[in-house]
Each structure stands twice: as C-alpha cells, then as structure tokens.
C-alpha cells in the first residue's frame, strides 16, 4: 500500500496493488476505485484511470468507483419505504437523484481492513440519514485477483433499519487503448431491457430485445450511437448464483468476460464521460447492479434490505488475449 494523494478535505488516499498470475490490479481507498488493470504482455491499462487524486473528485468521480448505496437514477429524487417518504438530493437536471449524489460511497475514503498480495478488503460505515436513507449501514468490499487473470469483487452490506441498497462498480473499459471504444464486440445474455426516457431513467416498460438494436444475445460490433447506450439489460428477476453474462472483445484481440450475481447490467457509452485531455466515448461503462429506479417501479426487482438480511453482490472480470 502506497500514498496516492490527499483529498480536498485533507484525507490521505492510498493505492493498493494486487497481483497473481498474469493480472495486476491497482485499487484506491478513495471510492474503492479500480484504478488500473494490467494483463501481462499488454502495454496499457484495460480500464480508464488517472494518476491524479484530484481527478477522482472532479470529472472522473465515477471512473472505476464503487457507487452506492443506490447506484443509477432515482427519477423523482424521492423514495417511499415503510410508509415514509425520503427526499433525496437532486443532483441532475434539478429533479433527478443520480449515483447517491454528494454523499455516495464513491466520494468517500474507505478503511483498509486487510491486505495480502492478491486481495484487499475495504470497509465503510454510512450513518443513519447519509444519502437521504435510513439505517446505520456497514459496507464491505473485497477485491481478489486469482490466476490466470481474474478479478473478483464481493460487496456486502448490513443495516440496523430497513433501507435500500444497490451497489455497482462503475469502471470504464477500453481493451485497445484507443481514443474511443469503436470497433469493440459485445455480447450480453439478456432477453429484455429497460427503455429509457430522454433523461435516461427507465420509462417503466420491460421490453423484449428481439427485433431491436438492443439485442446483444449474439456478438455484435458496436460504435458510437450504434446504438446509443445508457440502458439496463435485464439478466434475471432476482439475484442469482454467479454466472457469465457479458463478453467484450477489442479489435486487438484482448477480451473480457464478466460474471455477476446481479439481476441487471447497465451499459453506458461514455458520451458525457471524459478524462482530462481525452475524448468522450473513450470507455464503455459496464455496471452490474439491480434494475435502476426500482423504488418507483413496483414491477422491478426491489432493493430493500432489512436488519435481519445481508446485501451480497459478487461480480467478476476475467481477461485474456494477446
């Protein structure tokens, strides 16, 4: 573990390097960020990161971070829970709650509970009322690298009062190191998806992918606006055992297989995401999570967690290629 930077509020941020087999991964204690992913024989990171701590408090606040306690958009910036209405911060377009806003887990320094050569466990306490939600919550994220080239993330959460939890890693991927992800190939095991409004939250419809440009059940080459992407793909109606759900392959031949326990996976084309000095559409965000805006859509899998329950997500990335 090495010093990485200091936050605007004066807190130290550290970098943790994990390695085993052909894979080396750098994590940050800021936001539980996956900052760098290196496959042996490849002269570039496969994910979009920065060596500047300040970037992660600015335009790169979502790059590689673990976002919670509620990832994605809450369309009304309010949620009802056990008959109580909770007003949330309106941090997008004046009426939408996005990515848990200014108190989200991606904007906090996590505690280091344990580090080995190939694994790190980070913890974070969210007090009652943080992010506008009830419950004193304890969040744990463990990242483990295993041979030949696999990264596994396990996220758990507990609460002393019924609350809402929906976490997602928000890494941007470009397997070619090119200015944009144009030409990558994508496959997703989803028969359904959630159409979005002009403001990119779900309309409430659960649509079949057949006959649409959202059908990725067979591998397809993708490009900017072909199709426009900021949608959840419905993998299942509840959390299930870990299974492969997505395959991404660069023109270089480097490939990534993604597995998750989650019911959905959000794909965002990065049209408004930009690293300093780089272009938009540089990376593709792939976010395993429960379906977004669930509290406002009773037909979606719900994201409530009670005191006698434990939130548990496993997401895994496997890499290969020349």
C-alpha positions as CSV (number, residue, x, y, z in Angstrom):
1,X,0.0,0.0,0.0
2,X,1.5,3.3,-1.1
3,X,0.4,7.0,-0.8
4,X,-1.7,8.2,-3.8
5,X,-2.8,11.7,-2.8
6,X,-4.7,13.9,-0.4
7,X,-8.4,14.8,-0.8
8,X,-9.7,18.4,-0.8
9,X,-10.7,17.9,2.8
10,X,-7.2,16.7,3.8
11,X,-7.7,13.0,4.0
12,X,-5.0,10.6,2.8
13,X,-5.7,8.3,-0.2
14,X,-3.7,5.2,-0.7
15,X,-3.1,2.8,-3.6
16,X,-3.2,-0.9,-3.2
17,X,-1.6,-3.2,-5.8
18,X,-2.9,-6.8,-6.1
19,X,-1.2,-9.3,-8.4
20,X,-1.4,-13.0,-9.2
21,X,-0.9,-15.0,-12.4
22,X,-1.0,-12.7,-15.4
23,X,-3.1,-9.9,-13.8
24,X,-2.2,-6.8,-11.8
25,X,-4.8,-4.5,-10.4
26,X,-4.5,-1.2,-8.6
27,X,-7.2,-0.1,-6.2
28,X,-7.7,3.3,-4.4
29,X,-9.0,3.7,-0.9
30,X,-10.9,6.7,-2.4
31,X,-14.2,5.4,-3.6
32,X,-12.9,1.8,-3.7
33,X,-11.8,2.7,-7.2
34,X,-10.4,0.1,-9.6
35,X,-7.7,2.5,-10.9
36,X,-5.6,0.3,-13.2
37,X,-5.9,-3.2,-14.7
38,X,-2.8,-4.7,-16.4
39,X,-2.7,-8.0,-18.3
40,X,0.8,-9.5,-18.8
41,X,2.1,-8.8,-22.3
42,X,-0.2,-5.8,-22.8
43,X,1.4,-2.4,-22.7
44,X,-1.7,-0.5,-21.4
45,X,-4.3,-0.4,-18.7
46,X,-7.6,-2.1,-19.8
47,X,-9.6,0.3,-17.7
48,X,-9.7,4.1,-17.7
49,X,-7.9,5.7,-14.7
50,X,-5.8,8.6,-13.6
51,X,-2.6,9.1,-11.6
52,X,-4.0,12.3,-10.1
53,X,-6.1,12.0,-6.9
54,X,-7.8,15.3,-7.7
55,X,-9.3,13.9,-10.9
56,X,-11.4,11.5,-8.9
57,X,-13.0,14.3,-7.0
58,X,-13.8,16.1,-10.3
59,X,-14.9,14.9,-13.7
60,X,-13.7,11.3,-13.0
61,X,-15.7,10.8,-9.9
62,X,-17.5,7.8,-11.4
63,X,-14.4,6.3,-13.1
64,X,-13.7,2.9,-11.6
65,X,-15.6,3.6,-8.4
66,X,-17.9,1.5,-6.3
67,X,-21.2,3.6,-6.3
68,X,-23.8,3.2,-3.6
69,X,-25.9,2.9,-1.5
70,X,-28.1,3.5,-4.6
71,X,-26.4,3.5,-8.0
72,X,-28.0,5.0,-11.1
73,X,-31.0,7.3,-11.3
74,X,-34.0,7.8,-9.0
75,X,-36.4,9.6,-11.3
76,X,-38.3,11.5,-8.7
77,X,-35.4,12.1,-6.2
78,X,-37.6,10.5,-3.5
79,X,-38.4,7.0,-2.3
80,X,-41.1,5.6,-0.1
81,X,-40.1,3.0,2.5
82,X,-42.5,1.5,5.1
83,X,-44.9,4.4,4.6
84,X,-42.3,7.1,5.0
85,X,-41.2,9.3,2.1
86,X,-37.5,10.1,1.9
87,X,-36.4,13.2,0.0
88,X,-33.1,12.7,-1.8
89,X,-30.5,15.2,-3.2
90,X,-31.5,16.4,-6.6
91,X,-28.1,16.5,-8.4
92,X,-29.1,16.0,-12.0
93,X,-31.2,18.4,-14.1
94,X,-32.8,19.8,-10.9
95,X,-35.1,16.9,-10.2
96,X,-33.2,13.6,-10.5
97,X,-31.1,11.8,-7.9
98,X,-28.0,10.3,-9.6
99,X,-25.5,7.8,-8.1
100,X,-26.3,8.7,-4.4
101,X,-25.2,12.3,-5.1
102,X,-22.6,14.1,-2.9
103,X,-22.5,11.6,0.0
104,X,-22.2,8.4,-2.1
105,X,-19.6,5.7,-1.4
106,X,-17.6,6.8,-4.4
107,X,-16.8,10.1,-2.8
108,X,-15.5,8.8,0.5
109,X,-12.2,7.4,1.7
110,X,-12.7,3.7,2.7
111,X,-11.0,2.0,5.6
112,X,-8.5,-0.8,4.9
113,X,-9.4,-3.9,6.9
114,X,-7.0,-6.4,5.3
115,X,-4.4,-6.6,2.5
116,X,-2.5,-9.5,1.1
117,X,-0.5,-9.9,-2.1
118,X,-3.6,-10.7,-4.1
119,X,-6.6,-9.5,-2.0
120,X,-7.8,-6.4,-0.2
121,X,-10.8,-5.8,2.0
122,X,-12.2,-2.2,2.4
123,X,-14.9,-1.1,4.8
124,X,-17.1,1.9,5.1
125,X,-19.8,3.0,7.7
126,X,-22.8,5.0,6.5
127,X,-24.6,6.7,9.3
128,X,-28.4,7.0,9.5
129,X,-29.5,9.7,7.1
130,X,-26.4,9.6,4.9
131,X,-27.5,9.8,1.2
132,X,-31.0,10.6,2.5
133,X,-31.7,7.0,3.6
134,X,-32.4,5.4,6.9
135,X,-30.2,2.9,8.8
136,X,-26.7,2.7,10.2
137,X,-25.1,0.7,7.5
138,X,-21.8,-1.2,7.3
139,X,-20.4,-1.9,3.8
140,X,-17.6,-4.2,3.0
141,X,-15.9,-4.6,-0.4
142,X,-13.3,-7.4,-1.1
143,X,-11.2,-7.5,-4.3
144,X,-9.3,-10.6,-5.1
145,X,-7.0,-11.4,-8.0
146,X,-6.6,-15.1,-9.0
147,X,-4.6,-16.8,-11.7
148,X,-4.6,-16.8,-14.6
149,X,-6.3,-13.4,-14.9
150,X,-9.4,-13.0,-12.8
151,X,-10.6,-10.1,-10.6
152,X,-13.5,-10.8,-8.2
153,X,-15.4,-8.2,-6.2
154,X,-17.6,-9.1,-3.3
155,X,-19.8,-6.4,-1.7
156,X,-21.8,-7.0,1.5
157,X,-23.9,-4.6,3.4
158,X,-25.9,-4.7,6.7
159,X,-28.2,-2.2,8.4
160,X,-30.0,-1.7,11.7
161,X,-33.1,-0.3,10.0
162,X,-34.9,-1.3,6.8
163,X,-33.2,0.6,4.0
164,X,-32.3,0.5,0.3
165,X,-29.1,-0.9,-1.3
166,X,-28.0,-1.2,-4.9
167,X,-24.2,-1.0,-5.5
168,X,-22.2,-1.1,-8.7
169,X,-18.7,-0.8,-9.8
170,X,-18.6,1.9,-12.5
171,X,-15.4,1.1,-14.4
172,X,-14.9,2.3,-18.0
173,X,-13.4,-0.3,-20.3
174,X,-11.3,0.1,-23.5
175,X,-9.4,-3.1,-24.3
176,X,-7.5,-1.5,-27.2
177,X,-6.0,1.7,-25.6
178,X,-7.6,3.7,-28.5
179,X,-9.2,7.2,-28.4
180,X,-12.7,5.6,-28.4
181,X,-14.1,2.1,-27.9
182,X,-15.4,2.0,-31.5
183,X,-15.0,-1.5,-33.0
184,X,-15.3,-3.5,-29.8
185,X,-17.5,-6.5,-29.9
186,X,-20.2,-7.0,-27.3
187,X,-22.4,-9.9,-26.2
188,X,-25.0,-9.8,-23.3
189,X,-27.2,-12.7,-22.2
190,X,-30.3,-10.6,-21.8
191,X,-33.7,-11.2,-23.4
192,X,-35.1,-8.0,-22.0
193,X,-34.0,-4.4,-21.4
194,X,-35.4,-1.2,-19.9
195,X,-36.1,1.6,-22.4
196,X,-35.1,5.0,-21.2
197,X,-36.7,8.4,-21.2
198,X,-34.9,11.5,-22.7
199,X,-33.4,11.9,-19.3
200,X,-32.1,8.3,-19.2
201,X,-34.1,6.8,-16.4
202,X,-36.4,3.8,-17.2
203,X,-39.8,4.5,-18.6
204,X,-41.2,1.6,-16.6
205,X,-41.6,-0.7,-19.6
206,X,-39.8,-4.0,-19.7
207,X,-39.1,-4.6,-23.4
208,X,-38.0,-7.6,-25.3
209,X,-34.7,-7.1,-27.1
210,X,-35.8,-9.2,-30.1
211,X,-36.0,-7.1,-33.3
212,X,-34.4,-4.0,-31.6
213,X,-30.9,-2.5,-31.7
214,X,-30.6,-3.7,-28.0
215,X,-30.3,-7.3,-29.0
216,X,-26.8,-8.4,-28.0
217,X,-27.6,-12.1,-27.5
218,X,-25.2,-12.8,-30.4
219,X,-21.9,-11.0,-30.6
220,X,-22.1,-7.6,-32.4
221,X,-19.6,-4.9,-33.3
222,X,-20.5,-1.6,-31.7
223,X,-19.8,2.0,-32.5
224,X,-20.7,5.4,-31.2
225,X,-24.5,5.9,-31.4
226,X,-24.9,2.5,-33.0
227,X,-26.8,2.1,-30.8
228,X,-27.0,4.9,-28.2
229,X,-26.4,3.2,-24.9
230,X,-27.4,4.2,-21.3
231,X,-29.8,1.3,-20.5
232,X,-30.2,-1.6,-18.1
233,X,-30.2,-5.1,-19.6
234,X,-32.4,-7.4,-17.6
235,X,-30.5,-10.6,-16.7
236,X,-33.0,-12.1,-14.3
237,X,-35.8,-11.1,-11.9
238,X,-33.7,-11.5,-8.8
239,X,-30.1,-12.0,-7.6
240,X,-28.9,-15.5,-8.6
241,X,-25.7,-17.5,-8.2
242,X,-22.7,-16.2,-10.1
243,X,-22.9,-16.7,-13.9
244,X,-21.4,-15.3,-17.1
245,X,-23.4,-12.5,-18.5
246,X,-21.3,-10.4,-20.8
247,X,-18.3,-10.7,-23.2
248,X,-16.3,-7.7,-24.5
249,X,-13.6,-8.1,-27.2
250,X,-11.3,-5.3,-28.6
251,X,-10.0,-5.1,-32.1
252,X,-6.7,-6.0,-30.6
253,X,-8.0,-9.4,-29.5
254,X,-7.9,-8.6,-25.8
255,X,-11.1,-9.9,-24.3
256,X,-13.1,-9.7,-21.0
257,X,-15.7,-12.0,-19.7
258,X,-17.9,-10.6,-16.9
259,X,-19.9,-12.7,-14.4
260,X,-22.2,-11.4,-11.7
261,X,-24.9,-12.4,-9.3
262,X,-26.9,-9.2,-10.1
263,X,-30.3,-9.0,-11.9
264,X,-29.2,-6.3,-14.3
265,X,-26.3,-4.7,-16.1
266,X,-26.2,-1.1,-17.1
267,X,-24.3,-0.2,-20.3
268,X,-23.3,3.4,-20.8
269,X,-21.4,4.6,-23.9
270,X,-19.5,7.4,-22.1
271,X,-20.8,10.2,-24.3
272,X,-20.5,12.6,-21.4
273,X,-17.6,11.0,-19.6
274,X,-14.2,12.4,-20.2
275,X,-10.7,12.1,-18.7
276,X,-8.6,15.3,-18.7
277,X,-7.2,15.8,-22.2
278,X,-9.1,12.8,-23.6
279,X,-12.1,12.3,-25.8
280,X,-15.7,11.3,-24.9
281,X,-16.7,7.8,-25.8
282,X,-13.2,6.7,-24.6
283,X,-14.5,3.9,-22.5
284,X,-17.7,1.8,-22.1
285,X,-19.1,1.7,-18.6
286,X,-20.4,-1.7,-17.6
287,X,-22.3,-1.7,-14.3
288,X,-23.6,-4.9,-12.7
289,X,-26.5,-3.9,-10.4
290,X,-30.1,-4.4,-9.6
291,X,-32.5,-2.7,-12.0
292,X,-32.4,1.1,-11.7
293,X,-35.2,3.2,-10.2
294,X,-36.7,0.2,-8.6
295,X,-38.4,2.1,-5.7
296,X,-40.5,3.9,-8.3
297,X,-41.3,0.8,-10.3
298,X,-43.1,-1.9,-8.3
299,X,-42.8,-4.5,-11.1
300,X,-38.9,-4.3,-10.9
301,X,-36.9,-6.4,-8.5
302,X,-36.8,-4.4,-5.3
303,X,-33.7,-3.3,-3.4
304,X,-34.9,-3.2,0.2
305,X,-32.6,-4.7,2.9
306,X,-33.9,-5.4,6.4
307,X,-31.9,-5.7,9.6
308,X,-32.1,-9.5,9.6
309,X,-30.8,-9.6,6.0
310,X,-27.5,-9.0,4.3
311,X,-26.9,-7.4,0.9
312,X,-24.5,-9.5,-1.1
313,X,-23.1,-9.0,-4.6
314,X,-20.4,-10.8,-6.4
315,X,-19.0,-9.5,-9.7
316,X,-16.1,-11.0,-11.6
317,X,-14.0,-10.0,-14.6
318,X,-11.8,-12.5,-16.5
319,X,-9.2,-11.3,-19.0
320,X,-7.3,-12.9,-21.9
321,X,-5.9,-12.2,-25.3
322,X,-2.6,-11.1,-26.9
